[in-house]
Structure formats: structure tokens, C-alpha cells
């Protein structure tokens, strides 16, 4: 347990997460007297997975889609579809985040891309920027839930769980999160007189916008449909997504230029390096925990003090919600999966269900103070401080936590689609 305590102290003082994992592991290996060759072996083993090759491809496809003009078309379609409701622009923002999540699977990308477009428009139309900034942060947090999802991919590899089931299981939770935020925005808009479009868009305009955005909107259907039908694996789907984004952005929308590719490739390489470095060091850390019987000790402690699945899930939710406010989603997945997996198996909790519970918890942390990264992204766009966002942020977090509890205690919300389509 001292290992975990030292690790969290290093997090809180601002030491990079990957290096915190590495140094704590290295120190414990030296104390235990194991050869340093173990460090290289365990790090290589951690990243030596064909499933993890999807990470750079999904990151690359997201960059291509963003630069290829898909976000603008999605926002325009969403505006014409529901922009006439009270708080219409806020609802458009959430719907656009949901569409964009199904393209990139990244909370930060969704917050930055949709927030960069919508926040200035909303403020110009009379929306309070203190409302806009947290709304785009919480809306962006849907990104890692609706497939494709890098955190779910990593969890699937670590827990030896079907990535296809995890991806499909994320649809209903992600949609529920988006709809709940839209309902909240509707009532806030009526109370504060946030006016949407002056009138409903003509059906002709909606159909034209839908046609223009069609290639962006059908991409998730192609990917998930291919996985569900067995035509390609989740890893192969990332390749399909990359080529699809390249062809659509460069040859159909014609907004992606050859000169844009070096920067997009470099950004994807940097992001991939960061993720895989965390995964490699986390694999080493997990091995150190295992040989020191830490998971068994944690399991025994909780097992001796908790005799109910309901209480166990509540305790895990609280731990993950707190951890998510300090640790990024990917790092938290690789740290907590080996700790909680034996407990979930002992209490008969479905591992696909638990994977979604874990990732929803941690993505909520991305828009929770003090270190919620999505809050800082949206706050910088809106030019509003974290303190000023708190009034509207708190009820939005309450809405998301309510959906989290539904997902936690009604497993069929997650499992109905995977069980229906995948044996």
C-alpha cells in the first residue's frame, strides 16, 4: 500500500504520471532485488498487443477528420435540426459533441473542436459564457464513451475483454449522457430566456445539411457495423477510419491539403507516444503490485469489509470519481483496472459492464475541478475562470452522476446491445 501512497503523492506534487509510475516501480524493484532487465521486459510486454495498434490510427483519423471539415458540417446539421428550441444553441452544442465523439472518441478533441465553433456564437447570442464553458466541457466528456474509445480499448486489452462489446456497450450510456445534458440545457434556457433560432428550419434546408454532413455521420456506422458484422476487428476498424477520413477530407470535401499531413502525423505521433509511455510504465507498475500482493491485499480489505455488490460498486464509483479529478483517463484506467478486476470477478460483476462504469467515472473527472482538463480547454475558449464556471458546472455534474448511477445499477443499459449483436 505504501507504493500506491508514494505514487499519489508524486501525482499531487505535479510529477508527470508516466514517470511517476516508472520511478516508483523502479524503486520498488531495486528494494525487492529483482534484476533491472525486468523493467524492459514488462514495459515491452505491456505495449506488445495488436489491439493497441488501433491507438495511433484512431488518433490520426481524428486529426484528419477535424482538419477535413467534418466538425463544421456536423454543427450546421445539428443547428438546423434542433436549433429552434429554447436554449437551442446549447442543445446543438451537445448534439454536435455526440456526433463528434462518434468520430474521434476524444473528450479534449470534442471540447476544443465544437467549443471553438459554438462558444463564440452562443456568447454573441446572449448566452452567459459562464454557462457555455462548462456545458462544452461536460458535453465533450461524452467523447470516450461513444465508440471509438481509446480508454475502452486499453481497458479491453488489460482486462482481456472483447473490445467490440465494450465499443457497442458505450452507445446507450453516451446517448443518455448527451440527452440528459440537453434536457438540463432546455430548462435552463427557458428560465434564462436563451433563445434558439427564431423559427424551425425548413425541411429542405435540413435535408441539404444532412446530405452535406452525411459522409461524416455515416463513418461511425461503417466502423461499428463492420465490427458487429464480423467484416473487420476493432483494430482493423481504426485503419478503415483513417483511410475514410483521408479520402473524404482530401478528395470529397477538399478541405484537407497535402501540406496539412506532416503536422497531423506529428501530432498523432506525439499523442501516441504519450499514451503508450503511460501504458508501458503502467504495465511495469502492475507487475510490481502483483509480485508484492497489493491487489490481493486491497481485495482482501474490501472483501472483508464489503459483502454487497451494491456497496462495492458505490465505493468504486467514489474512488474513481475522486481519482478522475487528479489523473487523466488513460492513466487511471491502467492503474485501477488491475486493482479492481479481481474484486469484480469475485462479486460476479460483468467485466464489460464494469469497463463502462469505470470509463464513465473517469471521463466525468475530465470536467471536474481541480484538474479537469476539458474545463481548462473550454474556459480558455470562453475566456472565463474556473471559479466563474462553478455555478453552472455543479448541476451539470449532478446530471452526469445521476446517469452514472443508472449505468452502475442497471447493467442492461450497457449490456443489452452487446448481448444482442455479439455472441
C-alpha positions in Angstrom: 0.0 0.0 0.0 3.0 2.3 0.6 3.7 2.0 -3.2 0.3 3.5 -4.1 0.7 6.2 -1.4 4.0 7.3 -2.8 2.6 7.2 -6.4 -0.3 9.5 -5.5 2.0 11.9 -3.6 4.1 12.2 -6.8 0.9 12.9 -8.8 -0.2 15.7 -6.4 3.1 17.5 -6.5 2.8 17.6 -10.3 5.3 15.0 -11.4 4.4 13.6 -14.8 2.2 10.5 -14.5 4.2 8.2 -16.8 7.5 9.0 -15.0 5.8 8.7 -11.5 4.7 5.2 -12.4 8.2 4.4 -13.7 10.2 5.8 -10.8 8.0 4.2 -8.1 8.2 0.9 -9.9 12.0 1.1 -10.4 12.5 2.0 -6.7 10.4 -1.0 -5.5 12.2 -3.3 -8.0 15.5 -2.2 -6.5 14.3 -2.7 -2.9 13.0 -6.2 -3.8 16.3 -7.1 -5.5 14.9 -8.0 -8.9 17.2 -7.5 -12.0 16.7 -4.3 -13.9 16.1 -6.3 -17.0 12.5 -6.8 -15.7 11.9 -3.1 -16.5 12.4 -3.5 -20.2 10.6 -6.9 -20.3 7.5 -5.7 -18.6 7.3 -2.4 -20.5 7.6 -4.2 -23.8 5.0 -6.8 -22.8 2.6 -4.0 -21.9 2.6 -2.4 -25.3 3.1 -5.7 -27.3 -0.5 -6.0 -28.3 -2.0 -5.9 -31.8 -5.1 -4.2 -30.3 -3.0 -1.3 -29.2 -2.1 -0.5 -32.8 -5.5 1.0 -33.1 -4.5 3.9 -30.8 -2.3 5.8 -33.3 -4.7 5.1 -36.1 -7.8 6.4 -34.2 -5.8 9.5 -33.1 -4.7 10.0 -36.7 -8.2 9.6 -38.1 -9.5 12.1 -35.5 -6.9 14.7 -36.7 -7.7 14.1 -40.3 -11.5 14.4 -39.7 -11.0 17.6 -37.7 -8.9 19.2 -40.4 -11.1 17.8 -43.2 -14.1 20.0 -42.3 -16.3 17.4 -40.7 -17.0 19.4 -37.5 -18.4 22.4 -39.3 -20.8 20.2 -41.2 -21.9 18.4 -38.1 -22.6 21.7 -36.3 -24.6 23.1 -39.2 -26.7 20.0 -39.4 -27.4 19.9 -35.7 -28.3 23.6 -35.7 -30.9 23.2 -38.4 -32.3 20.1 -36.7 -32.8 21.3 -33.1 -31.6 24.9 -33.0 -35.2 26.3 -32.8 -35.8 25.0 -29.2 -35.2 27.2 -26.1 -31.5 27.1 -25.4 -31.2 25.8 -28.9 -27.6 26.6 -29.4 -26.7 24.8 -26.2 -28.6 21.7 -27.3 -26.9 22.0 -30.7 -23.5 22.0 -28.9 -24.3 18.8 -27.0 -25.7 17.0 -30.1 -22.6 18.1 -32.1 -20.4 16.8 -29.3 -22.2 13.4 -29.5 -21.7 13.3 -33.3 -18.1 14.3 -33.0 -17.5 11.8 -30.2 -18.6 9.1 -32.6 -15.8 10.3 -35.0 -12.8 11.0 -32.7 -13.6 9.3 -29.4 -11.7 12.1 -27.6 -13.1 14.3 -24.9 -10.5 17.0 -25.4 -10.9 17.0 -29.2 -14.7 17.3 -28.9 -14.5 20.1 -26.4 -11.9 22.0 -28.5 -13.5 21.5 -31.9 -17.1 22.1 -31.0 -16.3 24.6 -28.3 -14.2 26.7 -30.7 -17.1 26.9 -33.1 -20.1 27.2 -30.7 -18.9 29.2 -27.7 -18.3 32.5 -29.6 -21.7 32.1 -31.4 -23.5 31.4 -28.1 -22.0 34.3 -26.3 -22.8 36.6 -29.2 -26.5 35.4 -29.0 -26.7 36.4 -25.3 -25.7 33.1 -23.5 -23.7 33.6 -20.4 -20.1 32.5 -21.1 -20.1 31.1 -17.5 -22.8 28.7 -18.7 -21.3 27.9 -22.1 -17.8 26.9 -20.9 -18.8 24.1 -18.5 -21.5 22.9 -20.9 -19.0 22.3 -23.6 -16.7 20.6 -21.2 -19.3 18.2 -19.9 -20.6 17.7 -23.5 -17.0 16.9 -24.6 -16.7 14.3 -21.8 -19.0 12.1 -23.8 -16.2 11.5 -26.3 -14.6 8.5 -24.7 -18.0 6.8 -24.1 -19.4 6.7 -27.6 -17.2 4.5 -29.8 -14.5 4.5 -30.9 -12.8 5.0 -27.4 -9.1 4.7 -26.6 -9.8 4.2 -22.8 -12.2 1.4 -23.5 -9.7 -0.1 -25.9 -6.9 -0.1 -23.3 -9.3 -1.5 -20.6 -10.3 -4.3 -23.0 -6.6 -5.2 -23.6 -5.8 -5.1 -19.9 -8.9 -7.0 -18.7 -8.9 -9.4 -21.7 -12.5 -8.3 -22.5 -14.0 -8.1 -26.0 -13.2 -4.6 -27.3 -16.1 -4.9 -29.8 -18.6 -5.5 -26.8 -17.1 -2.5 -25.0 -17.5 -0.3 -28.0 -21.1 -1.3 -28.7 -21.9 -1.1 -24.9 -20.9 2.6 -24.9 -23.7 3.7 -27.3 -26.6 3.8 -24.8 -24.6 5.3 -21.9 -23.2 8.0 -24.2 -26.5 8.9 -25.7 -28.1 9.0 -22.2 -25.4 11.4 -21.0 -26.0 13.7 -24.0 -29.8 13.6 -23.7 -29.6 14.4 -20.0 -27.4 17.5 -20.6 -29.8 18.6 -23.4 -32.8 18.3 -21.1 -31.0 20.3 -18.5 -30.0 22.9 -21.1 -33.6 23.2 -22.3 -34.9 24.1 -18.8 -32.1 26.5 -18.1 -32.7 28.1 -21.4 -36.4 28.6 -20.6 -35.6 30.1 -17.2 -32.9 32.5 -18.5 -34.5 33.2 -21.9 -31.8 31.8 -24.0 -33.5 32.0 -27.4 -32.7 29.5 -30.1 -33.4 30.0 -33.8 -36.4 32.3 -34.3 -38.2 29.6 -36.3 -38.0 26.0 -37.2 -35.6 25.4 -40.2 -37.4 24.3 -43.4 -37.3 20.6 -44.1 -35.5 21.3 -47.4 -32.6 23.1 -45.5 -32.4 20.2 -43.0 -32.1 17.7 -45.8 -29.5 19.7 -47.6 -27.4 20.0 -44.4 -27.9 16.3 -43.7 -26.7 15.4 -47.2 -23.6 17.7 -46.7 -22.8 16.1 -43.4 -23.8 12.6 -44.5 -20.2 11.3 -45.1 -19.2 12.5 -41.6 -22.3 11.0 -39.9 -22.1 7.5 -41.6 -18.5 6.9 -40.7 -19.3 5.5 -37.2 -22.0 3.3 -38.8 -19.4 1.9 -41.2 -16.9 1.2 -38.4 -19.3 -0.3 -35.8 -21.3 -2.0 -38.5 -18.2 -3.6 -39.8 -17.2 -4.8 -36.3 -20.7 -6.2 -35.5 -21.0 -8.0 -38.8 -17.5 -9.5 -38.4 -16.0 -7.9 -41.5 -13.2 -6.4 -39.5 -11.9 -6.3 -36.0 -11.8 -3.1 -33.7 -8.1 -2.7 -34.7 -8.9 -3.0 -38.4 -11.7 -0.5 -37.9 -9.1 2.1 -37.0 -7.4 1.5 -40.3 -10.7 1.9 -42.1 -11.4 5.1 -40.2 -8.1 6.6 -41.2 -8.4 5.9 -44.9 -12.0 7.0 -44.9 -11.1 10.3 -43.2 -8.2 10.9 -45.6 -10.3 10.2 -48.7 -13.3 12.2 -47.6 -11.3 15.2 -46.3 -8.9 15.4 -49.3 -10.9 14.3 -52.3 -14.6 14.9 -51.5 -14.8 17.8 -49.0 -11.4 19.1 -50.4 -10.6 20.9 -47.2 -7.7 18.6 -46.2 -4.5 19.5 -48.1 -1.3 17.5 -48.6 0.6 20.2 -46.8 -1.6 19.6 -43.7 -0.5 16.0 -43.4 3.0 16.4 -41.8 1.6 18.4 -38.8 -1.3 16.0 -38.4 1.1 13.0 -38.4 3.4 14.7 -36.0 0.5 15.5 -33.6 -0.7 11.9 -33.8 2.8 10.5 -33.1 3.2 12.8 -30.1 -0.1 11.8 -28.7 0.5 8.1 -29.3 3.9 8.3 -27.7 2.4 9.8 -24.5 -0.3 7.1 -24.3 2.0 4.2 -25.0 4.6 5.5 -22.5 1.9 5.5 -19.8 0.7 2.0 -20.8 4.3 0.7 -20.8 5.1 2.1 -17.3 1.7 1.1 -16.1 2.4 -2.5 -17.1 5.6 -2.4 -15.1 3.7 -0.9 -12.1 1.0 -3.5 -12.4 3.7 -6.3 -12.3 5.3 -4.6 -9.2 1.9 -4.5 -7.5 1.2 -8.1 -8.3 4.5 -9.5 -7.0 4.0 -7.5 -3.8 0.5 -8.9 -3.5 -1.1 -5.4 -3.4 -4.2 -6.3 -5.5 -4.8 -9.3 -3.2 -4.4 -7.1 -0.1 -6.8 -4.5 -1.5 -9.2 -7.2 -2.4 -9.0 -8.8 1.0 -9.5 -5.5 2.8 -12.6 -4.6 0.7 -13.8 -8.1 0.7 -13.7 -8.3 4.5 -15.5 -5.0 4.9 -17.9 -5.2 2.0 -20.3 -8.0 1.4 -22.7 -6.5 -1.1 -22.2 -5.8 -4.8 -24.2 -2.6 -4.5 -21.9 -1.2 -1.8 -18.8 -2.4 -3.7 -19.9 -0.5 -6.9 -20.7 2.6 -4.8 -17.2 2.5 -3.2 -15.5 2.0 -6.5 -17.5 4.9 -8.0 -16.5 7.2 -5.2 -12.8 6.2 -5.6 -12.8 6.6 -9.4 -14.7 10.0 -9.3 -12.1 11.3 -6.9 -9.2 9.9 -8.8 -10.6 11.2 -12.1 -10.3 14.7 -10.8 -6.5 14.3 -10.5 -5.4 11.7 -13.0 -6.1 11.6 -16.8 -8.5 8.9 -18.0 -6.0 6.7 -19.8 -3.6 6.6 -16.8 -6.4 6.0 -14.3 -7.6 3.0 -16.4 -4.2 1.3 -16.4 -3.7 2.0 -12.7 -7.1 0.9 -11.4 -8.0 -2.0 -13.7 -5.6 -4.5 -12.1 -6.7 -3.3 -8.6 -10.5 -3.7 -9.1 -10.6 -6.6 -11.6 -10.2 -9.4 -9.0 -13.0 -7.8 -6.9 -15.4 -7.5 -9.8 -14.7 -11.2 -10.7 -15.2 -12.3 -7.1 -18.6 -10.4 -6.8 -19.8 -11.6 -10.2 -19.8 -8.2 -11.9 -19.8 -8.4 -15.7 -16.4 -7.1 -16.9 -17.9 -5.3 -20.0 -20.4 -3.5 -17.6 -17.6 -2.6 -15.2 -15.4 -1.2 -18.1 -18.1 1.3 -19.0 -18.7 2.2 -15.3 -15.0 2.8 -14.9 -14.6 4.9 -18.1 -17.8 7.0 -17.4 -16.5 7.7 -13.9 -13.1 8.9 -15.2 -14.5 11.0 -18.1 -16.7 12.9 -15.6 -13.4 13.6 -13.9 -12.2 15.4 -17.1 -14.7 18.1 -16.4 -14.3 18.2 -12.6 -12.1 20.6 -10.6 -9.3 21.0 -9.8 -7.6 19.4 -12.8 -10.5 18.7 -15.2 -8.7 19.3 -18.5 -11.8 19.9 -20.5 -12.8 22.7 -18.2 -9.5 24.5 -19.0 -9.9 23.9 -22.7 -13.5 25.4 -22.8 -12.6 28.1 -20.2 -9.7 29.3 -22.4 -12.0 29.5 -25.4 -14.7 31.4 -23.5 -12.1 33.4 -21.5 -13.7 32.6 -18.2 -12.0 31.4 -15.0 -12.7 28.0 -13.3 -14.2 29.8 -10.3 -16.8 31.6 -12.5 -17.8 28.3 -14.1 -18.7 26.6 -10.8 -22.4 27.9 -10.6 -23.4 26.1 -13.8 -20.9 23.3 -13.6 -22.2 21.8 -10.4 -25.8 21.0 -11.7 -24.3 19.6 -14.9 -22.0 17.3 -12.9 -25.1 16.2 -10.8 -26.8 15.3 -14.1 -23.9 13.2 -15.3 -23.5 11.5 -11.9 -27.2 10.6 -12.0 -26.7 8.9 -15.4 -23.6 7.2 -13.9 -25.7 5.7 -11.1 -28.2 4.4 -13.6 -25.4 2.8 -15.6 -23.9 1.3 -12.5 -27.0 -0.2 -11.0 -28.9 -1.1 -14.2 -26.3 -3.2 -16.1 -28.7 -3.9 -19.1 -28.2 -0.2 -20.1 -24.7 -1.3 -21.1 -25.1 -5.0 -21.9 -28.3 -5.1 -23.9 -26.7 -4.1 -27.3 -23.5 -6.3 -26.9 -25.6 -9.3 -25.9 -28.0 -8.7 -28.8 -25.4 -8.4 -31.5 -22.3 -10.3 -30.4 -22.2 -13.8 -29.1 
